[in-house]
């Protein structure tokens, strides 16, 4: 009898073994979500909830205020559904953050209500905390991943090459490098000594730029008004080119003329110099003399209504033409009669 029961039990175990082998069970996947007692549900949007268990703790500070009831996805975002104790009021503006209980502990949801002055109406059942008010705290996995990326991809392995090349570049050149550093220190000291002057220069440039900015309308108007003149000059460009060519030709001809007549022209200018000196010596008296001659000519025209006038007189030129134009000079000895050349050269009668 006992053998029959044993055989039937063994057959039942063998029949159930394939079914039990295909089923997995763990406490992490067990459906312990939700909270006991009255609660209302709030949905929180996260970018990533990997590691957050269903049934995980929801806290405000150190106080447990709810549990994670479920996790789902929508529009490539993770939605964590939280069951909050009915006696806990979450004001609008509450923030949510994923934290770790310890370095190797499990994740939980930390709620951060706003300050009393910024608090809004309490959240009700079915409310949503949007993605912009959620964040994820540091965890061991992300920290290790960041450290690995730093060590593997930041070029630290190339530091040895940099140090080696620097040693090769500076090896045997210590004196040169020291001299370079000394000169650099001298240059920097000089620049520092002239710091006030540099500051004044920068301030002056700032003032100039400010004035230019204030006068920008005037500058723009000037540039606008000068454009017609520039257009006119551009239109006459060919004529300017012709004029410059003519000036060049004139210069060559004048140079040739001076080369051919240089000696004679110099002699004539030297001969003319005494006359010019006498005219310069006359100075302001020349104008008065010419005015007197003009008045004399008018009186002479009135005194001679006919075609001619008989005049018998003596023109006394004791010294030079300058003394003729300057009546205030004392006359010298009466010279003998002579020609017009003698009149210009020194005196005649």
C-alpha positions as CSV (number, residue, x, y, z in Angstrom):
1,X,0.0,0.0,0.0
2,X,2.8,2.4,1.0
3,X,4.7,1.5,-2.2
4,X,1.8,2.5,-4.4
5,X,1.5,5.8,-2.7
6,X,5.2,6.4,-3.1
7,X,5.1,5.6,-6.8
8,X,2.1,7.9,-7.3
9,X,3.8,10.8,-5.5
10,X,7.0,10.2,-7.5
11,X,5.1,10.3,-10.7
12,X,3.4,13.5,-9.7
13,X,6.7,15.2,-8.9
14,X,8.2,14.1,-12.2
15,X,5.1,15.5,-14.1
16,X,5.4,18.9,-12.3
17,X,9.2,19.2,-12.6
18,X,9.2,20.7,-16.1
19,X,6.6,23.2,-15.1
20,X,8.5,24.3,-12.0
21,X,11.8,24.5,-13.9
22,X,10.4,27.1,-16.3
23,X,9.1,29.4,-13.6
24,X,11.4,31.8,-11.8
25,X,10.5,33.5,-8.5
26,X,12.3,36.2,-6.5
27,X,11.4,38.7,-3.8
28,X,12.4,41.5,-6.2
29,X,9.7,40.5,-8.6
30,X,7.1,39.7,-6.0
31,X,4.0,41.8,-6.2
32,X,4.3,43.6,-2.8
33,X,3.6,47.0,-4.3
34,X,1.2,49.5,-2.7
35,X,0.7,50.4,0.9
36,X,-1.7,49.3,3.6
37,X,-4.5,51.6,4.7
38,X,-6.1,54.5,2.8
39,X,-3.9,56.1,0.2
40,X,-4.0,58.2,-3.0
41,X,-1.9,57.6,-6.1
42,X,0.6,60.0,-7.6
43,X,2.5,59.3,-10.8
44,X,6.1,60.5,-11.1
45,X,8.0,60.8,-14.5
46,X,11.7,59.8,-14.6
47,X,14.2,59.5,-17.4
48,X,15.4,56.1,-15.9
49,X,14.2,54.0,-13.0
50,X,16.6,51.1,-13.4
51,X,17.2,49.6,-10.0
52,X,14.0,51.0,-8.4
53,X,12.0,48.0,-7.1
54,X,8.2,47.7,-7.1
55,X,7.3,48.1,-3.5
56,X,10.2,50.4,-2.8
57,X,10.0,53.0,-0.1
58,X,8.8,56.6,-0.7
59,X,10.2,59.0,1.9
60,X,10.0,62.7,2.9
61,X,13.2,63.2,4.8
62,X,13.5,60.1,7.1
63,X,9.8,59.5,7.3
64,X,8.2,56.8,5.1
65,X,5.1,58.2,3.4
66,X,4.3,55.5,0.8
67,X,5.4,52.8,-1.5
68,X,6.1,52.3,-5.2
69,X,2.9,50.6,-6.5
70,X,4.1,50.0,-10.1
71,X,6.4,51.1,-13.0
72,X,5.4,51.6,-16.6
73,X,6.7,53.5,-19.6
74,X,5.2,56.1,-21.9
75,X,6.8,58.2,-24.6
76,X,10.3,56.8,-23.8
77,X,10.0,57.9,-20.2
78,X,9.5,55.8,-17.0
79,X,6.4,56.4,-14.9
80,X,6.6,55.3,-11.3
81,X,3.2,55.1,-9.6
82,X,3.4,56.0,-5.9
83,X,0.8,55.2,-3.3
84,X,0.9,57.9,-0.7
85,X,-0.6,57.7,2.8
86,X,-3.9,59.5,2.9
87,X,-2.8,61.6,5.9
88,X,0.2,63.0,4.0
89,X,-0.4,66.1,1.9
90,X,1.9,66.9,-1.0
91,X,1.6,70.5,-2.2
92,X,1.9,71.4,-5.9
93,X,5.5,71.9,-6.8
94,X,6.8,68.9,-5.0
95,X,10.0,67.5,-6.5
96,X,11.0,63.8,-6.6
97,X,14.5,62.3,-6.6
98,X,15.9,58.8,-6.8
99,X,18.2,58.0,-3.9
100,X,20.1,55.1,-2.4
101,X,19.6,53.8,1.1
102,X,23.4,53.1,1.2
103,X,26.3,52.7,-1.3
104,X,25.1,49.2,-2.1
105,X,21.5,49.5,-0.9
106,X,18.3,49.7,-2.9
107,X,16.8,52.8,-4.4
108,X,13.9,54.7,-3.0
109,X,11.9,57.8,-4.0
110,X,12.7,60.9,-2.0
111,X,10.0,63.6,-2.2
112,X,10.9,67.2,-1.6
113,X,7.9,69.5,-0.9
114,X,8.5,73.2,-1.7
115,X,8.8,76.0,0.9
116,X,5.6,77.1,2.6
117,X,5.7,80.4,0.8
118,X,5.8,78.6,-2.6
119,X,3.4,75.7,-1.8
120,X,0.3,75.4,-3.9
121,X,-2.8,73.3,-3.6
122,X,-2.3,69.7,-2.4
123,X,-1.9,67.0,-5.0
124,X,-4.9,64.7,-5.4
125,X,-5.4,61.2,-6.6
126,X,-4.1,60.8,-10.1
127,X,-1.8,63.8,-10.0
128,X,1.5,63.8,-12.0
129,X,4.9,65.1,-11.0
130,X,6.4,66.1,-14.4
131,X,9.9,65.2,-15.7
132,X,11.3,68.7,-15.1
133,X,10.7,68.3,-11.4
134,X,12.4,65.0,-11.0
135,X,16.1,63.9,-10.9
136,X,18.3,61.0,-10.2
137,X,20.9,61.0,-7.4
138,X,24.4,59.5,-7.8
139,X,24.7,55.8,-7.6
140,X,27.6,53.4,-7.5
141,X,27.0,52.1,-11.1
142,X,27.0,55.6,-12.7
143,X,29.9,56.7,-10.6
144,X,32.0,53.7,-11.6
145,X,31.0,54.2,-15.2
146,X,32.1,57.9,-15.1
147,X,35.4,56.9,-13.5
148,X,35.9,54.3,-16.2
149,X,35.2,56.7,-19.0
150,X,37.7,59.2,-17.4
151,X,40.5,56.7,-17.1
152,X,39.9,55.0,-20.5
153,X,38.9,57.8,-22.8
154,X,40.4,61.0,-21.4
155,X,44.0,60.5,-22.8
156,X,45.6,59.7,-19.4
157,X,47.5,56.9,-21.2
158,X,49.1,59.6,-23.4
159,X,50.4,61.5,-20.4
160,X,53.6,59.4,-20.5
161,X,54.2,60.4,-24.1
162,X,53.7,64.0,-23.2
163,X,56.1,63.9,-20.3
164,X,58.7,62.0,-22.4
165,X,58.5,64.5,-25.2
166,X,58.8,67.4,-22.7
167,X,61.9,65.9,-21.2
168,X,63.4,65.4,-24.7
169,X,62.7,69.0,-25.6
170,X,64.1,70.5,-22.4
171,X,67.0,68.0,-21.9
172,X,70.4,69.8,-22.1
173,X,68.7,73.2,-22.4
174,X,68.3,74.1,-18.8
175,X,70.4,77.3,-19.2
176,X,68.4,78.4,-22.2
177,X,65.1,77.7,-20.5
178,X,66.3,79.5,-17.4
179,X,67.3,82.6,-19.4
180,X,64.0,82.5,-21.2
181,X,62.1,82.4,-17.9
182,X,64.2,85.3,-16.6
183,X,63.5,87.4,-19.6
184,X,59.8,86.5,-19.4
185,X,59.8,87.6,-15.7
186,X,61.5,90.9,-16.8
187,X,58.9,91.5,-19.4
188,X,56.0,90.7,-17.1
189,X,57.6,93.0,-14.4
190,X,57.9,95.8,-17.0
191,X,54.3,95.3,-18.0
192,X,53.2,95.3,-14.4
193,X,55.2,98.5,-13.7
194,X,53.3,100.2,-16.6
195,X,50.0,98.9,-15.4
196,X,48.6,102.4,-14.7
197,X,49.6,103.6,-18.2
198,X,48.0,100.6,-19.8
199,X,44.9,101.2,-17.8
200,X,44.8,104.8,-18.9
201,X,45.3,103.7,-22.5
202,X,42.4,101.2,-22.2
203,X,40.2,103.9,-20.6
204,X,41.1,106.3,-23.4
205,X,40.2,103.7,-26.0
206,X,37.0,103.1,-24.2
207,X,36.2,106.8,-24.2
208,X,37.0,107.0,-27.9
209,X,34.9,104.1,-28.7
210,X,32.0,105.6,-26.7
211,X,32.3,108.9,-28.5
212,X,32.4,107.1,-31.9
213,X,29.3,105.1,-30.8
214,X,27.6,108.4,-29.9
215,X,28.6,110.0,-33.1
216,X,27.6,107.0,-35.2
217,X,24.6,108.8,-36.8
218,X,26.9,111.7,-37.9
219,X,29.5,109.3,-39.3
220,X,26.9,107.4,-41.2
221,X,25.4,110.6,-42.5
222,X,28.9,111.8,-43.6
223,X,29.6,108.5,-45.4
224,X,26.3,108.7,-47.1
225,X,26.8,112.3,-48.2
226,X,30.3,111.8,-49.4
227,X,29.2,109.0,-51.7
228,X,28.0,111.3,-54.6
229,X,31.4,113.1,-54.5
230,X,33.2,109.7,-54.7
231,X,31.0,108.7,-57.5
232,X,31.8,112.0,-59.4
233,X,35.6,111.4,-58.8
234,X,35.3,107.9,-60.0
235,X,33.4,109.1,-63.1
236,X,36.3,111.5,-63.9
237,X,38.9,108.9,-63.3
238,X,40.0,108.8,-67.0
239,X,40.3,112.6,-67.1
240,X,42.4,112.5,-63.9
241,X,44.6,109.9,-65.5
242,X,45.0,112.1,-68.6
243,X,45.8,115.1,-66.4
244,X,48.5,113.2,-64.5
245,X,50.0,112.1,-67.8
246,X,50.0,115.7,-69.1
247,X,51.7,116.8,-65.8
248,X,54.3,114.2,-66.3
249,X,54.9,115.4,-69.8
250,X,55.1,119.0,-68.6
251,X,57.6,118.0,-66.0
252,X,59.8,116.3,-68.5
253,X,59.7,119.3,-70.9
254,X,60.4,121.8,-68.1
255,X,63.4,119.7,-67.0
256,X,64.7,119.6,-70.5
257,X,64.2,123.4,-70.9
258,X,66.1,124.0,-67.6
259,X,68.9,121.6,-68.7
260,X,69.3,123.5,-71.9
261,X,68.9,127.1,-70.7
262,X,70.0,126.7,-67.1
263,X,73.1,128.9,-67.3
264,X,71.4,131.7,-69.2
265,X,68.3,131.7,-67.0
266,X,70.4,131.8,-63.9
267,X,72.3,134.8,-65.2
268,X,69.0,136.7,-66.1
269,X,67.6,136.0,-62.6
270,X,70.8,137.3,-61.0
271,X,70.6,140.5,-63.2
272,X,66.9,140.9,-62.2
273,X,67.7,140.5,-58.5
274,X,68.8,144.2,-57.9
275,X,65.6,145.5,-59.4
276,X,63.6,143.1,-57.2
277,X,65.6,144.2,-54.1
278,X,64.8,147.8,-54.9
279,X,61.1,147.0,-55.3
280,X,61.1,145.2,-52.0
281,X,62.9,148.1,-50.3
282,X,60.1,150.4,-51.5
283,X,57.7,148.4,-49.5
284,X,54.5,150.1,-48.6
285,X,55.5,153.3,-50.4
286,X,55.1,151.6,-53.8
287,X,51.3,151.5,-53.4
288,X,51.2,155.2,-52.4
289,X,53.3,156.2,-55.4
290,X,51.2,154.2,-57.8
291,X,48.1,155.8,-56.4
292,X,49.7,159.2,-56.8
293,X,50.5,158.4,-60.4
294,X,46.9,157.4,-61.0
295,X,45.6,160.6,-59.5
296,X,48.2,162.5,-61.6
297,X,47.0,160.8,-64.8
298,X,43.4,161.8,-64.0
299,X,44.3,165.4,-63.4
300,X,46.4,165.4,-66.6
301,X,43.5,164.1,-68.6
302,X,41.3,166.9,-67.3
303,X,44.0,169.5,-68.0
304,X,44.6,168.4,-71.6
305,X,41.3,168.3,-73.5
306,X,43.1,168.1,-76.8
307,X,45.1,165.3,-78.4
308,X,48.5,166.3,-76.9
309,X,50.2,168.5,-74.3
310,X,53.5,170.3,-74.6
311,X,55.5,169.6,-71.4
312,X,58.9,170.9,-70.5
313,X,60.3,169.6,-67.3
314,X,63.2,167.9,-65.6
315,X,63.0,164.4,-64.0
316,X,65.6,164.2,-61.2
317,X,66.7,160.7,-60.4
318,X,69.6,161.1,-58.0
319,X,70.2,157.5,-57.0
320,X,67.9,154.6,-57.6
321,X,64.4,153.6,-58.5
322,X,63.7,152.9,-54.8
323,X,64.3,156.6,-54.0
324,X,61.9,157.6,-56.7
325,X,59.2,155.6,-55.0
326,X,60.2,156.9,-51.5
327,X,60.0,160.8,-51.6
328,X,61.1,161.0,-48.0
329,X,64.8,160.3,-48.8
330,X,67.2,163.2,-49.1
331,X,68.3,163.7,-52.7
332,X,72.0,163.3,-53.5
333,X,74.2,165.2,-55.9
334,X,72.6,166.0,-59.3
335,X,73.7,163.2,-61.7
336,X,74.6,163.8,-65.3
337,X,72.2,163.2,-68.2
338,X,71.9,159.5,-69.2
339,X,69.8,156.7,-70.7
340,X,66.9,154.6,-69.3
341,X,69.4,151.9,-68.4
342,X,71.3,154.4,-66.2
343,X,68.0,155.4,-64.7
344,X,67.5,151.8,-63.4
345,X,71.1,151.2,-62.5
346,X,71.9,154.2,-60.3
347,X,70.5,157.5,-61.4
348,X,70.2,159.9,-64.4
349,X,68.7,163.2,-65.4
